[in-house]
Every structure is written in C-alpha cells, then in structure tokens.
Amino acid sequence: MDKSDTGTNKFVHRHLSQLKVLSRLLEHELDASKGSAEVTLDRELFENLLDTVEIFVEDVEREHGGRAVVAAKPAEKPAVTRLN
C-alpha cells in the first residue's frame, strides 16, 4: 500500500465518526417509534442529518481527488411536497 492510500484510509476512518453518530441517531428514532409503520422526524433534525452526509461526501471527494467541490447551496432549500 503506498503512502497516499494510507493517508486516504486514515482520513476516511477519522471522518466515519460523523456517519456513526448519524446511524445511532436514526436507530434511536426507529426505536422510539416502535409499533408504528411511520417514523416522524423534525424538519430541522432531518436537515442536519442531510448536511452531515453532504459534508462527509464533499470531504471524501476533496481528499480523494474526485469531483470538484459542490457549488454553493442555494439560500433557501426547496420545499418538499408529499403526495398521498
């Protein structure tokens, strides 16, 4: 294994803690809604979960020499519509 692979592996390993916290939070939310077919998340919590994943992906791409950093986010996120 060359030096750059080792550096990338250490980088990813350090940043996995973000995803571990995210995983535990989602597991907690599932446990809290036992007996129900639906899981309800606060909008702010969901946005924070999504931000955590996006930051992880951007950091890994930047470190791994992948795509250019994603363009700046729009000032306001689009509303999500649910169809039933």
Secondary structure, 3 states (H helix, E strand, C coil): CCHHHHHHHHHHHHHHHHHHHHHHHHHHHHHHCCCCCCCCCCHHHHHHHHHHHHHHHHHHHHHHCCCCCCCCCCCCCCCCCCCC
